[in-house]
Amino acid sequence: MKFLRVGPPGAERPAVLGPDGTAYDLTGLTPELDGAFLARLDRAELAAAVAGGTLPVLDLAGQRIGSPVARPGKVVCVGLNYRDHAAEAGAAIPAEPVLFLKASNTVVGPDDEVLVPRGATKTDYEVELAVVIGRTARYLENEQQAAECIAGYTVSNDVTERAFQLERGGQWDKGKCCETFNPLGPYLVTPDEVGDPQGLELKLWVNGELRQHGSTAEMIFPVLTVVSYISQFMVLEPGDVISTGTPAGVTMGRPGTPFLQPGDVMELEIGGLGRQRQVLGKA
């Protein structure tokens, strides 16, 4: 099952795709695709409504696709979670997951403009598998409990200003929380459709050049481990997002490669989860 939000910023309509790709309007069932909806979601009941033709069809032609989850309570990110990315960053393999937070208002739609911040010199990209939480998670004891708390998966671009992140006195958040720095979507795909989250292919292109090509199989800390681990330090709530790290190929790890500039085009995809495309503008 694939969920999405359709329409202009601030006026998106919740929708679900049927097996044949037809979009169905969910506004009669919920005003938003948010934590409250995900917490009470009965997938079997919704699938029956789709199959029974009781939901109105929504025409997607020419429409903007928003983030597949309304503004999350928090975005928790895992740094250095791929061995090849840790190596290109010159960092040791972490003994435990490296965590940082991204402001929830960085989240935009998958094809929305990304703004290069004022004073930026090293704006970078990171294709990542994102987890959306569907049930409150605290002190999870095992992977089974972690799996039960996942509403679905989506594509994230963890856009980063490296100069702010690494050269401005510490704290990664400085380079992670600029406006528009977290395109998300296009879909929230439920776990039953994704299957094993450790077998997904990730790709990212800049101006048509393939820059990143990896697999979630290469994660140091797998998805369910990450969810359980984070729950030991903070309560995860329905609608929260976890970005699980990026493979090698970021600009920072490619000496001589220019960092992102206004006018550049980023395209990224994860197998089975859809594709994003962003044109860079200027803040």
ChimeraX attribute file (.defattr): number of C-alpha atoms within 10 A of each C-alpha:
attribute: neighborCount
match mode: 1-to-1
recipient: residues
	/A:1	18
	/A:2	21
	/A:3	23
	/A:4	26
	/A:5	28
	/A:6	23
	/A:7	15
	/A:8	13
	/A:9	14
	/A:10	8
	/A:11	11
	/A:12	22
	/A:13	20
	/A:14	27
	/A:15	27
	/A:16	25
	/A:17	19
	/A:18	16
	/A:19	12
	/A:20	6
	/A:21	9
	/A:22	14
	/A:23	23
	/A:24	23
	/A:25	20
	/A:26	22
	/A:27	15
	/A:28	9
	/A:29	11
	/A:30	14
	/A:31	12
	/A:32	20
	/A:33	24
	/A:34	20
	/A:35	24
	/A:36	15
	/A:37	17
	/A:38	21
	/A:39	17
	/A:40	11
	/A:41	13
	/A:42	10
	/A:43	12
	/A:44	9
	/A:45	10
	/A:46	16
	/A:47	14
	/A:48	11
	/A:49	13
	/A:50	20
	/A:51	12
	/A:52	9
	/A:53	10
	/A:54	10
	/A:55	19
	/A:56	14
	/A:57	17
	/A:58	17
	/A:59	12
	/A:60	14
	/A:61	6
	/A:62	7
	/A:63	11
	/A:64	16
	/A:65	24
	/A:66	29
	/A:67	28
	/A:68	30
	/A:69	29
	/A:70	21
	/A:71	19
	/A:72	19
	/A:73	17
	/A:74	17
	/A:75	24
	/A:76	22
	/A:77	23
	/A:78	20
	/A:79	17
	/A:80	26
	/A:81	25
	/A:82	25
	/A:83	19
	/A:84	20
	/A:85	22
	/A:86	20
	/A:87	14
	/A:88	17
	/A:89	15
	/A:90	10
	/A:91	11
	/A:92	10
	/A:93	16
	/A:94	15
	/A:95	8
	/A:96	11
	/A:97	20
	/A:98	14
	/A:99	17
	/A:100	15
	/A:101	16
	/A:102	24
	/A:103	18
	/A:104	20
	/A:105	17
	/A:106	20
	/A:107	27
	/A:108	26
	/A:109	27
	/A:110	28
	/A:111	21
	/A:112	21
	/A:113	18
	/A:114	29
	/A:115	20
	/A:116	26
	/A:117	19
	/A:118	9
	/A:119	10
	/A:120	17
	/A:121	16
	/A:122	20
	/A:123	22
	/A:124	22
	/A:125	27
	/A:126	23
	/A:127	31
	/A:128	27
	/A:129	28
	/A:130	25
	/A:131	30
	/A:132	28
	/A:133	27
	/A:134	25
	/A:135	21
	/A:136	17
	/A:137	22
	/A:138	20
	/A:139	17
	/A:140	18
	/A:141	12
	/A:142	13
	/A:143	17
	/A:144	11
	/A:145	16
	/A:146	23
	/A:147	17
	/A:148	15
	/A:149	25
	/A:150	24
	/A:151	23
	/A:152	24
	/A:153	27
	/A:154	31
	/A:155	32
	/A:156	34
	/A:157	28
	/A:158	27
	/A:159	24
	/A:160	23
	/A:161	26
	/A:162	22
	/A:163	17
	/A:164	24
	/A:165	18
	/A:166	14
	/A:167	12
	/A:168	12
	/A:169	9
	/A:170	11
	/A:171	13
	/A:172	22
	/A:173	17
	/A:174	19
	/A:175	25
	/A:176	24
	/A:177	23
	/A:178	23
	/A:179	18
	/A:180	21
	/A:181	30
	/A:182	30
	/A:183	26
	/A:184	30
	/A:185	31
	/A:186	27
	/A:187	28
	/A:188	27
	/A:189	26
	/A:190	19
	/A:191	17
	/A:192	10
	/A:193	13
	/A:194	18
	/A:195	10
	/A:196	12
	/A:197	17
	/A:198	16
	/A:199	13
	/A:200	18
	/A:201	17
	/A:202	21
	/A:203	21
	/A:204	26
	/A:205	18
	/A:206	18
	/A:207	12
	/A:208	11
	/A:209	11
	/A:210	14
	/A:211	19
	/A:212	21
	/A:213	18
	/A:214	20
	/A:215	20
	/A:216	25
	/A:217	16
	/A:218	17
	/A:219	20
	/A:220	21
	/A:221	22
	/A:222	17
	/A:223	25
	/A:224	20
	/A:225	16
	/A:226	24
	/A:227	28
	/A:228	23
	/A:229	21
	/A:230	22
	/A:231	18
	/A:232	14
	/A:233	10
	/A:234	12
	/A:235	13
	/A:236	27
	/A:237	22
	/A:238	23
	/A:239	28
	/A:240	26
	/A:241	29
	/A:242	28
	/A:243	29
	/A:244	28
	/A:245	27
	/A:246	32
	/A:247	25
	/A:248	23
	/A:249	21
	/A:250	20
	/A:251	21
	/A:252	19
	/A:253	16
	/A:254	14
	/A:255	7
	/A:256	8
	/A:257	10
	/A:258	13
	/A:259	18
	/A:260	20
	/A:261	18
	/A:262	13
	/A:263	14
	/A:264	15
	/A:265	19
	/A:266	23
	/A:267	21
	/A:268	26
	/A:269	25
	/A:270	23
	/A:271	14
	/A:272	15
	/A:273	23
	/A:274	16
	/A:275	21
	/A:276	23
	/A:277	20
	/A:278	21
	/A:279	18
	/A:280	18
	/A:281	15
	/A:282	13
	/A:283	14
